[in-house]
Amino acid sequence: MKKLLFLYICLLSLAGCKKSDFESNFEQSPEARYQEELVKVNTALTGAGNGWVVNLATQAGGGYAFYMTFDGAKQEVKMYGDLNDNTATRIGTSTYRVKADVGATLIFDTYNYINWLQDPNPAAFGGDRATGFKSDVEFTFDHITTDSLVMIGKKYKQKLSMVKATAAQKAIYEAGGYKAVIDNFKSFFVAKNPYIEITAGGKNIKVAISLNTSNTVLSGKRVTFLNVGEDGVSTSVIGKYSTTLDGINILNDGLVYQGIRFVKFALKDATNIVLYDNTGKEYAIKYSTIPIFPLSQLFGKVYTSLSLVNATTYPGWGADYVARRATAAREMLVTNKFGLTLAEMYYTFNFVTKTMVLKVNQPQNGTLYVANITYGFTKSDAGVFKFTYQTADTNGADIYPNLAALLAQRLNVDDFTIDYFVHPTTGEVLGQFKSVQNPTFTFSGSLQ
């Protein structure tokens, strides 16, 4: 009974206590915490006297880098970006604000380069209709250190990683030197067939590296690591990248290949570039005059199309192809009732549906018309292609009889191999198809 009476008295005492008697023992309220974050983010943004180097991966597209400075008095942000040559050299100015939401939120609220990645109009920067590159213009505070600030995209959850710039970096950006740095890094990957050597499975293997510098949503601003084993089986990984003054950054915490996490390309000196893994180990970038793996193994994995120029002859075009192309061109211009010119030709492969679409540009009196002719194809283990005509659109059906010398008499009936062909003047590595039955029927073009 005494114990029950004691418990009853305690409960009455607790019930009589004021709410304020307990508040000092709890953490600060969410409102106070958000207000503290607002101050912290605003102070950080405007307190970086040399600005910020910013990296951002988009959800649907590749990765992008920016240099930004924030003026708190004007609520104004100025930026450069690696989106294209203009954004790298011409400063963009817009407004921003930091507001309390579910945490402090940085909002780029008027149009600037970072908004291009969100723009739903494909004409703006090539993004998908309605969704753009699936990128944000509102970013929620995640964490801060002495020299960095990390925000997370509100909708697409991509990391906006910000690192304080140095005075030297600021000077280069403001002097328009960003483009030259980007071009210099690109030069190490264009037509040089870069690769690294690593140890995997107890063996020394070569890993080809390719950099897609376009802004295409599905493939642009990506880096690919590829190896083809002795059994012909390929293994590859693809990551998103951005380019800053310091190097090419592989975003989303790097790219894991053969158990190694690669994070960045950087200049070793004026003439050499190296790749770093997350432990700081260097991998020298080496080069080959042609890609290190056979084209028959890469076609369909790295390359999916061949683009032929508008010409009467071209390096890698055999005598039989040149003669037959001339015949087809004459048939289109003279025999076809529309009087069409045979111009560029594009062979685009879909290795999922096993179809190849031949697109033919056919200008007439200054107006460009396009024909599409679809083939099915097979590819043997030895890399031999066999094509079968399937269908054509209206324009394709119209010119198909005119192209008989190229198609009905060759592409439809011969077997073909594919290999590299180095342009003797420019040094560009082209792709070349060659007829097995008629060896002088060869045609070459740019690989894409």
C-alpha positions as CSV (number, residue, x, y, z in Angstrom):
1,M,0.0,0.0,0.0
2,K,2.8,2.4,0.9
3,K,4.4,1.7,-2.5
4,L,1.2,2.5,-4.3
5,L,0.7,5.7,-2.4
6,F,4.3,6.8,-3.2
7,L,3.7,6.1,-6.9
8,Y,0.5,8.1,-6.8
9,I,2.3,11.1,-5.3
10,C,5.0,11.0,-8.0
11,L,2.5,11.0,-10.8
12,L,0.7,14.0,-9.3
13,S,4.0,15.8,-9.1
14,L,4.8,15.1,-12.7
15,A,1.4,16.2,-13.8
16,G,1.9,19.5,-12.1
17,C,5.1,20.3,-13.8
18,K,5.1,22.9,-16.6
19,K,6.1,22.1,-20.2
20,S,9.0,24.5,-19.9
21,D,10.5,22.4,-17.2
22,F,11.4,19.7,-19.8
23,E,12.2,21.7,-22.9
24,S,15.7,22.5,-21.9
25,N,16.5,18.8,-21.9
26,F,15.4,18.2,-25.5
27,E,17.3,19.0,-28.8
28,Q,16.4,22.3,-30.6
29,S,13.2,22.5,-32.6
30,P,13.2,21.6,-36.3
31,E,12.4,25.3,-37.0
32,A,15.5,26.4,-35.1
33,R,17.6,23.7,-36.8
34,Y,16.5,24.8,-40.3
35,Q,17.2,28.4,-39.4
36,E,20.7,27.5,-38.3
37,E,21.2,25.6,-41.6
38,L,20.0,28.6,-43.6
39,V,22.6,30.8,-42.0
40,K,25.3,28.1,-42.4
41,V,24.6,27.6,-46.2
42,N,24.2,31.4,-46.9
43,T,27.4,32.1,-45.1
44,A,29.3,29.4,-46.9
45,L,28.1,30.3,-50.4
46,T,29.0,34.0,-50.0
47,G,32.0,33.4,-47.8
48,A,34.1,31.6,-50.5
49,G,36.0,34.6,-51.8
50,N,37.3,32.7,-54.9
51,G,34.1,31.0,-55.7
52,W,33.2,27.3,-56.0
53,V,34.1,24.4,-58.3
54,V,30.9,22.4,-58.7
55,N,30.2,18.9,-60.0
56,L,26.8,17.5,-60.8
57,A,25.7,14.2,-62.4
58,T,22.3,14.2,-64.1
59,Q,19.9,11.3,-63.8
60,A,19.2,10.7,-67.5
61,G,22.3,12.3,-69.0
62,G,26.0,12.6,-68.2
63,G,27.9,14.8,-65.8
64,Y,28.7,18.5,-65.8
65,A,31.0,20.9,-64.0
66,F,30.5,24.6,-63.1
67,Y,32.4,27.4,-61.6
68,M,30.1,29.6,-59.4
69,T,30.3,32.8,-57.4
70,F,27.5,33.9,-55.1
71,D,26.7,37.6,-54.2
72,G,24.4,37.6,-51.2
73,A,23.6,41.3,-51.4
74,K,22.2,41.0,-54.9
75,Q,21.1,37.3,-54.5
76,E,23.0,36.8,-57.7
77,V,25.0,33.8,-59.0
78,K,27.5,33.9,-61.8
79,M,28.8,30.8,-63.5
80,Y,30.8,29.1,-66.2
81,G,30.2,25.4,-67.2
82,D,31.6,22.6,-69.3
83,L,28.3,22.2,-71.3
84,N,29.8,23.7,-74.5
85,D,32.4,26.2,-75.8
86,N,30.2,29.2,-75.0
87,T,29.4,28.2,-71.5
88,A,33.1,27.6,-70.8
89,T,34.1,31.1,-71.9
90,R,31.0,33.3,-71.4
91,I,29.8,34.1,-67.9
92,G,26.1,33.4,-67.1
93,T,24.3,35.5,-64.5
94,S,21.0,34.7,-62.7
95,T,19.4,34.9,-59.3
96,Y,19.4,32.3,-56.5
97,R,17.9,32.1,-53.0
98,V,18.2,29.8,-50.0
99,K,15.0,29.0,-48.2
100,A,13.8,26.8,-45.4
101,D,12.1,23.6,-46.6
102,V,12.9,20.1,-45.4
103,G,16.3,21.5,-44.6
104,A,18.0,24.5,-46.1
105,T,17.4,24.5,-49.9
106,L,19.4,26.3,-52.6
107,I,17.3,27.3,-55.5
108,F,18.5,28.6,-58.9
109,D,15.3,30.5,-59.6
110,T,16.1,32.3,-62.8
111,Y,17.5,30.8,-66.0
112,N,21.2,30.0,-66.2
113,Y,23.5,27.2,-67.4
114,I,22.5,24.8,-64.7
115,N,18.8,25.3,-65.7
116,W,19.6,24.0,-69.2
117,L,19.9,20.5,-67.8
118,Q,16.3,20.7,-66.6
119,D,14.8,22.4,-69.7
120,P,12.0,20.2,-71.1
121,N,12.4,21.8,-74.6
122,P,14.8,19.7,-76.7
123,A,15.7,22.8,-78.7
124,A,17.3,24.3,-75.6
125,F,20.1,21.8,-75.0
126,G,19.0,18.5,-76.5
127,G,17.3,17.1,-73.4
128,D,14.3,14.8,-73.6
129,R,10.9,16.4,-74.1
130,A,9.2,17.1,-70.8
131,T,12.0,15.9,-68.6
132,G,15.2,17.3,-70.1
133,F,18.3,15.6,-68.6
134,K,16.3,14.8,-65.4
135,S,18.3,17.3,-63.3
136,D,17.3,19.7,-60.5
137,V,17.5,23.4,-59.8
138,E,16.6,22.9,-56.2
139,F,19.1,21.3,-53.9
140,T,18.8,20.4,-50.2
141,F,21.6,20.8,-47.7
142,D,23.4,17.6,-46.9
143,H,26.7,18.4,-45.1
144,I,29.5,20.9,-45.0
145,T,33.3,20.8,-44.3
146,T,36.0,23.5,-44.1
147,D,36.4,23.7,-47.9
148,S,33.3,21.8,-49.3
149,L,29.6,21.9,-49.4
150,V,27.3,19.1,-50.5
151,M,23.7,19.5,-51.6
152,I,21.3,16.8,-52.9
153,G,18.8,17.4,-55.8
154,K,15.3,17.7,-54.4
155,K,13.6,15.5,-57.1
156,Y,16.3,13.4,-58.8
157,K,18.6,13.0,-55.7
158,Q,21.8,13.7,-57.6
159,K,24.7,15.1,-55.6
160,L,25.8,18.8,-56.1
161,S,29.3,18.7,-54.9
162,M,31.0,22.1,-54.3
163,V,34.6,22.7,-53.4
164,K,36.2,26.1,-52.7
165,A,38.2,27.4,-55.6
166,T,41.7,28.9,-55.3
167,A,42.7,32.3,-56.4
168,A,44.7,30.8,-59.3
169,Q,41.6,28.8,-60.4
170,K,39.4,31.9,-60.2
171,A,41.8,33.8,-62.4
172,I,41.8,31.2,-65.1
173,Y,38.0,30.9,-65.2
174,E,37.6,34.7,-65.3
175,A,40.2,35.1,-68.0
176,G,38.3,32.6,-70.3
177,G,40.9,29.8,-69.9
178,Y,38.4,27.1,-69.0
179,K,37.8,26.1,-72.7
180,A,41.5,25.7,-73.4
181,V,41.8,23.3,-70.4
182,I,38.8,21.3,-71.6
183,D,40.1,21.1,-75.1
184,N,43.5,20.0,-73.9
185,F,42.0,17.1,-71.9
186,K,39.9,16.1,-74.9
187,S,42.9,16.0,-77.1
188,F,44.3,13.1,-75.1
189,F,41.3,11.0,-76.0
190,V,40.5,12.0,-79.6
191,A,41.8,9.5,-82.3
192,K,44.6,8.3,-80.0
193,N,43.0,5.0,-78.8
194,P,44.0,5.4,-75.1
195,Y,44.3,2.4,-72.8
196,I,45.7,1.4,-69.4
197,E,47.2,-1.8,-68.2
198,I,46.0,-3.4,-64.9
199,T,46.3,-6.7,-63.2
200,A,43.1,-8.8,-62.9
201,G,42.7,-12.4,-62.2
202,G,46.5,-12.8,-62.0
203,K,46.9,-11.5,-65.5
204,N,48.1,-8.3,-67.0
205,I,45.3,-7.0,-69.2
206,K,44.7,-3.9,-71.4
207,V,41.6,-1.8,-70.8
208,A,40.5,0.5,-73.6
209,I,39.2,3.9,-72.6
210,S,36.8,6.0,-74.6
211,L,35.3,9.4,-73.8
212,N,32.0,10.5,-75.3
213,T,32.2,14.3,-75.3
214,S,28.7,14.9,-76.8
215,N,25.7,16.0,-74.8
216,T,23.4,13.3,-76.0
217,V,21.1,12.3,-73.2
218,L,21.7,8.5,-73.5
219,S,25.4,8.5,-74.2
220,G,27.0,11.9,-73.9
221,K,29.5,12.9,-71.2
222,R,30.3,9.3,-70.4
223,V,33.6,7.4,-70.0
224,T,33.8,3.7,-71.0
225,F,36.3,1.1,-69.8
226,L,36.4,-2.0,-72.0
227,N,38.3,-5.2,-72.2
228,V,37.9,-8.1,-74.7
229,G,39.2,-11.4,-73.4
230,E,41.0,-14.1,-75.4
231,D,37.7,-15.9,-75.7
232,G,36.2,-12.8,-77.4
233,V,33.9,-12.0,-74.4
234,S,33.9,-8.3,-73.6
235,T,33.4,-6.7,-70.2
236,S,32.8,-3.0,-69.9
237,V,31.5,-0.3,-67.5
238,I,30.3,3.2,-68.2
239,G,30.4,6.2,-65.9
240,K,29.5,9.9,-66.1
241,Y,32.1,12.5,-66.0
242,S,32.7,16.3,-65.8
243,T,35.7,18.4,-66.6
244,T,37.2,21.0,-64.2
245,L,40.6,22.8,-64.3
246,D,42.1,20.0,-62.3
247,G,41.0,17.1,-64.5
248,I,38.2,14.8,-65.6
249,N,36.2,13.7,-62.7
250,I,34.3,10.4,-62.7
251,L,31.2,11.2,-60.8
252,N,29.0,9.2,-58.4
253,D,32.1,8.2,-56.4
254,G,34.0,6.8,-59.3
255,L,33.7,3.8,-61.6
256,V,34.6,0.3,-60.4
257,Y,36.2,-2.0,-63.0
258,Q,37.9,-5.3,-62.1
259,G,37.6,-4.4,-58.5
260,I,39.4,-1.1,-58.8
261,R,37.5,2.2,-58.2
262,F,38.8,4.8,-60.7
263,V,38.0,8.4,-59.8
264,K,39.9,10.9,-61.9
265,F,42.0,11.7,-64.9
266,A,44.6,14.4,-64.4
267,L,47.7,15.9,-66.1
268,K,50.9,14.3,-64.9
269,D,52.9,16.9,-66.8
270,A,52.5,18.9,-70.0
271,T,52.4,15.9,-72.2
272,N,51.1,13.0,-70.1
273,I,47.8,12.3,-68.5
274,V,47.2,9.7,-65.8
275,L,44.2,7.9,-64.2
276,Y,43.9,7.7,-60.4
277,D,42.0,5.2,-58.3
278,N,40.5,6.0,-54.9
279,T,43.7,5.1,-53.1
280,G,45.7,7.6,-55.1
281,K,47.5,5.0,-57.3
282,E,48.4,6.2,-60.8
283,Y,47.8,4.4,-64.0
284,A,49.7,5.7,-67.0
285,I,47.5,6.4,-70.1
286,K,49.1,4.7,-73.1
287,Y,48.1,5.0,-76.8
288,S,47.8,2.8,-79.9
289,T,47.7,3.8,-83.6
290,I,44.5,1.8,-83.9
291,P,42.1,0.6,-81.2
292,I,43.6,-2.3,-79.2
293,F,40.7,-4.7,-79.9
294,P,39.4,-5.9,-83.3
295,L,36.6,-3.8,-84.7
296,S,34.5,-6.9,-85.3
297,Q,34.4,-7.3,-81.5
298,L,33.8,-3.7,-80.7
299,F,31.1,-3.0,-83.3
300,G,27.8,-3.2,-81.5
301,K,29.4,-2.5,-78.1
302,V,31.4,0.7,-78.6
303,Y,30.4,1.6,-82.1
304,T,27.0,1.2,-83.8
305,S,27.1,3.2,-87.0
306,L,29.2,4.1,-90.0
307,S,28.8,7.5,-91.7
308,L,29.9,7.9,-95.3
309,V,30.7,11.3,-96.8
310,N,29.2,12.8,-100.0
311,A,32.0,12.1,-102.5
312,T,32.8,10.3,-105.7
313,T,35.8,8.6,-104.1
314,Y,37.3,8.4,-100.6
315,P,40.1,6.6,-98.8
316,G,39.0,3.1,-98.1
317,W,36.5,2.9,-101.0
318,G,37.5,0.1,-103.4
319,A,37.4,0.4,-107.2
320,D,34.2,-1.7,-107.5
321,Y,32.4,0.4,-104.9
322,V,33.4,3.7,-106.5
323,A,32.2,2.5,-109.9
324,R,28.9,1.2,-108.5
325,R,28.3,4.3,-106.4
326,A,28.7,6.4,-109.6
327,T,26.2,4.2,-111.3
328,A,23.7,4.6,-108.5
329,A,24.2,8.3,-108.4
330,R,23.5,8.6,-112.1
331,E,20.4,6.5,-111.8
332,M,19.0,8.7,-109.0
333,L,19.7,11.9,-110.9
334,V,18.7,10.8,-114.4
335,T,16.4,7.9,-114.2
336,N,14.5,8.8,-111.1
337,K,11.6,11.2,-111.9
338,F,12.5,13.5,-109.1
339,G,16.1,14.1,-110.2
340,L,17.8,13.4,-106.8
341,T,21.4,13.7,-105.7
342,L,23.0,10.8,-103.9
343,A,24.7,12.4,-100.9
344,E,25.7,11.1,-97.4
345,M,24.9,7.6,-96.4
346,Y,24.6,6.3,-92.8
347,Y,24.6,2.7,-91.8
348,T,23.1,2.4,-88.2
349,F,23.0,-0.9,-86.4
350,N,20.7,-2.1,-83.7
351,F,22.2,-5.2,-82.1
352,V,19.1,-5.9,-80.0
353,T,16.7,-6.1,-82.9
354,K,19.4,-7.3,-85.4
355,T,18.4,-4.6,-87.9
356,M,20.4,-2.1,-89.8
357,V,18.9,1.1,-91.2
358,L,20.6,2.7,-94.2
359,K,19.8,6.4,-94.2
360,V,20.4,8.2,-97.5
361,N,20.5,11.9,-97.9
362,Q,19.0,12.9,-101.2
363,P,18.9,16.7,-101.8
364,Q,16.8,18.2,-104.6
365,N,17.1,21.8,-105.7
366,G,18.3,22.9,-102.3
367,T,15.8,20.9,-100.3
368,L,17.1,17.9,-98.3
369,Y,15.1,14.7,-98.4
370,V,16.0,11.6,-96.5
371,A,15.3,7.9,-97.4
372,N,15.5,5.0,-94.9
373,I,16.0,1.4,-96.0
374,T,15.9,-1.3,-93.4
375,Y,17.9,-4.6,-93.4
376,G,18.1,-7.5,-91.0
377,F,21.5,-8.9,-90.4
378,T,23.4,-11.7,-88.8
379,K,27.0,-11.7,-87.5
380,S,29.0,-15.0,-87.2
381,D,31.4,-15.8,-84.5
382,A,34.1,-15.0,-87.0
383,G,32.7,-11.5,-87.4
384,V,31.1,-12.0,-90.8
385,F,28.0,-10.0,-91.6
386,K,25.1,-11.1,-93.8
387,F,22.4,-8.6,-94.7
388,T,18.8,-9.2,-95.7
389,Y,16.5,-6.5,-97.2
390,Q,13.4,-6.0,-95.1
391,T,11.5,-2.8,-95.9
392,A,11.8,0.9,-96.8
393,D,9.9,4.1,-96.1
394,T,8.3,6.0,-99.0
395,N,11.5,7.8,-100.0
396,G,13.5,4.6,-99.6
397,A,11.2,2.6,-101.7
398,D,11.4,5.3,-104.4
399,I,15.2,5.1,-104.7
400,Y,15.7,1.4,-103.9
401,P,15.7,0.4,-107.6
402,N,18.2,3.2,-108.4
403,L,20.6,1.8,-105.8
404,A,20.6,-1.7,-107.3
405,A,24.3,-1.6,-108.1
406,L,25.1,-1.0,-104.4
407,L,22.3,-2.9,-102.8
408,A,20.6,-5.6,-104.8
409,Q,23.8,-6.6,-106.5
410,R,26.1,-6.4,-103.6
411,L,24.8,-5.6,-100.1
412,N,21.9,-8.1,-100.5
413,V,23.9,-11.0,-101.7
414,D,27.5,-10.7,-100.4
415,D,29.1,-11.5,-97.1
416,F,31.0,-8.7,-95.4
417,T,33.8,-8.3,-92.8
418,I,34.5,-5.1,-90.9
419,D,37.9,-3.7,-89.9
420,Y,39.8,-0.5,-89.2
421,F,41.0,1.8,-92.0
422,V,43.3,4.7,-91.1
423,H,42.8,7.8,-93.3
424,P,46.2,8.4,-94.9
425,T,45.9,12.2,-94.6
426,T,44.0,13.0,-91.4
427,G,45.0,9.9,-89.4
428,E,41.3,9.3,-88.5
429,V,40.6,5.7,-87.7
430,L,37.6,4.8,-89.9
431,G,35.5,1.6,-90.1
432,Q,35.6,-0.3,-93.4
433,F,33.2,-3.0,-94.7
434,K,34.7,-5.4,-97.3
435,S,32.8,-7.9,-99.5
436,V,34.1,-11.5,-99.1
437,Q,33.1,-12.4,-102.6
438,N,34.2,-9.1,-104.3
439,P,37.3,-7.8,-102.4
440,T,37.4,-4.5,-104.3
441,F,33.9,-3.7,-103.1
442,T,34.9,-1.9,-99.9
443,F,33.4,1.3,-98.3
444,S,34.7,3.2,-95.3
445,G,33.3,5.9,-93.0
446,S,33.5,7.5,-89.6
447,L,32.7,5.3,-86.7
448,Q,30.1,6.4,-84.2
